[in-house]
Amino acid sequence: MAKKKSNSKNPVQDVLDNVGDFVIKQRGKWEHKDWEAFVGKVQKAGIHLSDELLKSLGQMLEATKRFYSEVSKVPNKKPAAKAKAKAKPKAKAKPKAKATP
């Protein structure tokens, strides 16, 4: 069972935060040594990782990597369109000339 030494909010939330931070920092790509360092960081935080939890942690990283890769493909929102210029006020009509008799 996973246990955490620190008095943080919740060990599950801590792991999820670490997973997200790791994937973002690594930009969705890492080597085995990076994985080992990540596992060490989680264990150093006081979470005991059984073989089953270690496997689940790896699956969480891979799932987050897939999500990161897909979300990164989404183009940024289009910049706001320029405001249209207001229509020019119509010119005042010239007064009509009075008819002279």
SVG drawing of the C-alpha trace seen along z (x, -y; Angstrom):
<svg xmlns="http://www.w3.org/2000/svg" viewBox="-43 -86 63 92">
<polyline fill="none" stroke="black" stroke-width="0.4" points="0.0,0.0 1.2,-3.5 2.1,-5.7 3.4,-9.2 5.6,-10.7 4.8,-14.4 1.7,-16.2 0.7,-17.4 -2.8,-17.5 -3.0,-13.9 -0.5,-11.3 -2.6,-10.5 -2.8,-14.2 1.0,-14.5 1.7,-11.6 -0.7,-13.0 1.0,-16.4 4.4,-14.8 3.3,-12.8 1.9,-15.9 5.0,-18.0 7.3,-15.2 5.6,-14.8 5.5,-18.6 9.1,-19.1 10.2,-16.2 7.9,-17.4 6.5,-14.0 9.8,-12.2 12.2,-10.5 14.8,-7.9 15.0,-5.0 17.3,-6.9 14.7,-9.7 12.1,-7.1 14.4,-5.8 15.0,-9.3 11.3,-9.9 10.6,-6.7 13.3,-7.8 11.7,-11.1 8.3,-9.5 9.9,-7.1 11.9,-9.9 8.6,-11.6 7.7,-8.7 5.5,-6.6 6.3,-2.9 5.9,-1.5 5.1,2.2 5.6,3.9 1.9,3.4 2.1,-0.3 5.3,-0.8 3.5,0.7 0.5,-1.6 2.8,-4.6 4.4,-3.8 0.9,-3.4 0.0,-6.8 3.1,-8.4 2.4,-6.8 -1.3,-7.8 -0.4,-11.4 2.3,-11.4 -0.4,-10.4 -2.7,-13.1 0.1,-15.7 1.0,-14.7 -2.6,-15.1 -3.3,-18.3 0.0,-19.8 -1.3,-19.2 -4.3,-21.4 -3.6,-24.8 -3.8,-27.8 -6.9,-29.9 -7.0,-32.4 -6.1,-35.8 -9.0,-38.1 -10.2,-39.7 -9.5,-43.4 -12.4,-45.6 -14.3,-46.8 -14.1,-50.5 -17.3,-52.3 -19.2,-53.5 -18.5,-57.1 -21.4,-59.4 -23.3,-60.4 -22.6,-63.9 -25.3,-66.4 -27.3,-67.3 -26.8,-70.8 -29.8,-72.9 -31.8,-73.2 -31.8,-76.5 -35.0,-78.4 -36.8,-78.8 -36.9,-82.4 -40.1,-83.7"/>
</svg>
